[in-house]
Amino acid sequence: MSLKLDDVVKLITPVDVGVAAAARRRLDSLTKPLGSLGMLEETAVKYATARGDVFAQVRRPAILTFAGDHGVAKKGISAYPPEVTPQMVANFASGGAAINVLSRHAGAELSVIDIGVAAPCEFPGVIQRKVAPGTADFTEGPAMTEEQARKAIEVGIEVADSHISQGSTLLGTGDMGIGNTTPSSAIIALLTGKGPEVVTGRGTGIDDGQLRHKVGVVQRILEVNRPDARDGLDVLAKVGGFEIGGIAGLILGAAARRKPVLVDGFISTAGALIAAALCPAAKGYMVASHLSVEPGHLAMLDTLGKRALLDMNMRLGEGTGSALAMCVVDAAARVLSDVATFAEAAVSGADK
């Protein structure tokens, strides 16, 4: 059954604040000083609230890495050529990338989705959902049509729904696409009102001259396309990427089924911003995995009202931050459900 964007958005409801209150009461009753586990406690509350169950556990965690190419990559805005995108997808398929190692460490299933790679990517295990062979060069017009933008989101919805139907209770986002920090910079500049020179970073490690050029490219694509910041679909179509759309759809599809999503770094958070623009209630199901060194990422998280679980100076993408944070979320859920209360352990509580 094809899952349509408009129908899925209607299914998304705000998280239950009553569950959040119940989770905090239980945390305060556990055999530890109040608040002594810091953000681990807040993470436990977020997971339980999204699931609607104080005792919810993490089952069959999965990371979904969407891969797509960008016409703008030919404009010299990356340290790597566009050919690297399919080469890295092949590396994912053979198990040799950082995300493969970290997914295995987290006990998470890794799914790689070709949603818009310019070259064929029919490698073993890669899910084929190509909307088109890369976006158009959006320095000259929209990155994609509105129909393609909607399709990219619906691919993400369908992939999320499939994993949840197989028992996954926690999903993580990931991306691969040479040049994709450029559309992400455009999205955050548009949705926060901050200048491209503030939010545009070095991506794959470009030098000062390339950075100045990249800032100019971001300014140009916003001037040429003039996306409507009030319309997430218009933003995605004009200045986004297929993998960004897939990530937005993943978040919306998970939220519709009350499953939390770990949002990876800069590119994934651009997808989260698109999801939030389409359905503000979806923000309650997002957990920020880590703080990227990309300068615009903190502004993205502030816009979403999120604080990252980890700050490790990472900027790889792929879903690597999601994989690391999965271990934290799993630990947080176990603390909430498994640590004994003062009454259960016959331990005297603090004097009040």
N, C-alpha and C positions, 0 to 999 in steps of 0.2 A: 504494500500500500504506500502510495506517495504521500509524504507529509508536507503540507503546504504552510508557508511562513505565517500567513494571516491566522490560520486555524491554531497553530502552535502558540502564537503570542496570546491568544484568548485563553489558553489553558494555564498560563503562568499566573500564579497568585503570590502575594507577598508572603514572606516567611512568617511563621507563627511566633510572635513575641512571647506568648505564654510558655512555649517550649524553652525559649532562651532563659526565662525567669526560673523555670524548674531546674534547668541545667546548672544555673548559678547557685541555686539553693543546695543542690546536691554537692557541688564542688566545695561549698562552704562547710559541709558536714563531714568531709573526708578527713582522714587522719594526717593532717598537715596544717601549718599555720595558714590563716586566710591569705589568699592571693599569692602564696609562696612559689607557685609554678608559673607565675607571670603570663607570658603570651601563650604558653601551652594550655592554660585554662581558657583563655579567650578563643583559641583555636578549637578546643573541645566544644565550647558553646556554639561557635559558628557551624561546625559540622552537625551537631545534634539539631540545631535550629533548622538548617537546610533540609535535613532528613525528616524532621518532625518527630523525633524520637530521642529521648535523653540517653537511652542505652544502645543506640545504633552503632554498629561496628563497620569497619571498612572491609568490603568483600570484593574480590576480583578487580582490583584497581587497574586502570588502563590509561595509557597515554596515546593520544591521537595526534600524529604529526602530519600536517597538511603541506604539500609541496606545490609551488607554482612559480612561474617565471613572469618577468616584467619587461615590457618594451623599453622602459626608461633605463634599463641596465646598460644599454648601448651608449648612454650619454656620459660614461666615465664617472659614475657616482659610487663605484665599488672597487675595492682592491682586487676583486676576482672577476673573471669573465663569466657570462651567462652559462657557459658549458658546465660549470661546476654544479649547477642544480641537479641535472640528471645523474651526474657522477656521484654526488652525495646520496641521492636516492638509491643508487646501486650499492653504495657502502652501507646504508641502513639495511637493505635487503640481505646483505651478506653478514650483518652483525658486527661490523667493525667500527662503528661511530661511537662517540661519547654517549649519545642517548641510548644506544643498545646496552652499553655497560651499566649505566645508571638505572635504566629500567629493570634490568636483571637484578641489580642490587636491591631495588625497591620491591621486587616481587610483582612488578606490573607488566601487563601485556602491552606490547608496543604495536600499534597499527600505523602504517604509513599510507597516506592517501594521495594519489596523483590527482589533484584537482585542477591543475593548470600548467603543467610543465610543457615547455615548448617542444621538447624531443620525446619520442616514445619512451615509456618507463615500464615496460612489461616485464618487470623483474619478479622472481618468486615472492609471493606474500604481499606485494604492493597492491592496494585496493585501487581499482581503476574507476575514477569518477571525474574524468577530465571535462570541465566546462568548455574550455577552449585552450589552444596551445599558446598560453601566455597572454597577458594583457596588452593592449595597445600602448603606444608611447603617449602618455598623458600630458606631455609638454605641448602636444598638438591638438588635443581633444580628450574626451572621456576615456578612462582606462577600459571600460566595458559598457555594454548596454545595460539598461535596467533589468531586462529579462535575464541576462547572464548574472548580474548581481544577486537577483532573487534565487536563481538556480544554485549559485555557490553557497548561499546560506542554507538552502534546503538540503544540499549534500551534507553539510555539517549536522543538520537536524537528524537526517536519516542515519548517519553513522553513529551519532550519540544514542539514538533510540535502539539501534541494533545491539550495541554493547550493553546498554541497560537491560534490555530484554534477556540477555545472556547472564545477567546477575551482577553486573558492575554497579557499585554504589559510589564510586569516586572516579571521576575522569580528570585527566590533565591535558592541557593544550600544548601543542608544539608546532613549529613551522620550519620550512626550508624554502628559500627562494632568493637567489642573488638579486640585490637591489631593493629588498623589501623594507629596509629602514627608511627609504625615501617616501613611499606612500604612508608609512606609519607616522613619519614626521609631519606630513601634510595633514593627516587626520588630527593629530594632537594640536597642531597650530590652529586649525579651524575650530575645534571643539573647546579649546581653552582660551582662545584669543591671544595666545602668546606668539611672539614673532618667530618665524622660521629660524632666525639666527640664534634664538634661545633654546629651541627644542631639538634642533638637528644636530646629530652626533656623527662620530667617525665610523659607525657600523663595523665593517670588516677590518678597519684599521687604516683608513685613508690618511694622507698627509694634509698639511695646512692648506695648500693650494686646492687640493681636491675637495676639502671641506667647504671652502668658500664657494667653489663651483656648485657643490651639492645644495648649499643654502639657496643659491640663486635658482637652481632647478625647482626646489620646493616652492619658492616665491612665484615662479612662473606658472607652475601647474595650478596653484590656487587662483592666480589672476586669469588664466586661460579658461578654467572650468567653472569657477564661481559656484561651488557646491552649496546647497542649502543645509546649514548646520542643524536645522530642526528636523531634517529628514535623513535618517540613518541610511536608507537605501540609496538616496541620491548621493550621499557622501561616498559610500562604497563604490557605486558605479563610476563616479567621476574621478576619484583620486585613490581608490583602494587597490586591492589585489585579490585574486581568487582564494589564496590561502587565508587571507584576513577574513573574507566572507565565510569560509568554512569554519573558522574558529568562532566567529559570531554565532553561526548556526549551531555549533556544538554546545555553546553555552545556553542558547535558547531551548534547544532540545532537552538538555539535562534539566533545566529549570522547570520545564513543563512536567517533568516526572519527579520533581523534588529531589534531585541529586546534585550535590555540590560539584563545582569544577575548580580545579587548581589552574590559575592563569599563569602562564610562563612569563616571559620578559616583555620587551618593548613591542615586538610585532604582535604577540598574543594579546597584549593589553590594548592595542589598537582595535583588535577584533572585539574585545570586551566593551570598548567604548561604542562601537557600532551596535552591539547587542543591547547595551543600556539605552542608546538612542531609540531603538526600536521598541524596547519594553523596559522601562525603568525598574520594574519589580524584579527583573532578572539579576540585578546587582546583589540581592540577598543570597544568591546561590554561588557567587564568585568568592574565591579565596586567592589573594595575591601570593604567589609562591616566593618570589624573591625580588630584590631591587636591582635592576640593571644599571650598569654604569652609563648607559645612554642618557644624556642630560634631560631629555623630555620625559623620562619614565616616571619620575617622582610627580611631575605635574599631572600625568595620566592617572596615577594612583590617587592623588588628591581629588581629582575630578570625580572619581568613582567612590571616594570616601573609604579607601582601603589602605591598610598598612601591610607591608610585605613581611612574610614570616622570616625570610633569610636575607642577609646582605653580605654577599661574598664576592663582590666585584666581578660578576659574571656578565657576559654579553654574547654567549654562543647561540642561544635559541635552541631549536630542535625539540624542546620539551625538557631540557636538562634541569632547569629550576623546578619544574613540576615534579620530576622524578625524585629529587632530593626532598622536596617539601612533603611528598606522600608519606615518607617515613615519619615526619613530624605529626601529620594529621592522624595517622594510624596510632601513634603513641598517645596523642591527646584523647582520642576516642577510648582507648583502653584505660587511661587514667580515670576518666569520667565514669566508666561502667564497672571497673574492676577493683579500684582502691577501696578498702573498707572504710565505713563511716566510723566515727568515734563510738557510737552505740554498738555497732557490730563487733568492733575490736575490744570493747570494754576498756577504752582509753579515756581518761579524763579530758574534757575539752577545756579551752581557755576560759579564764574567769571573765565575766562580762560586767 
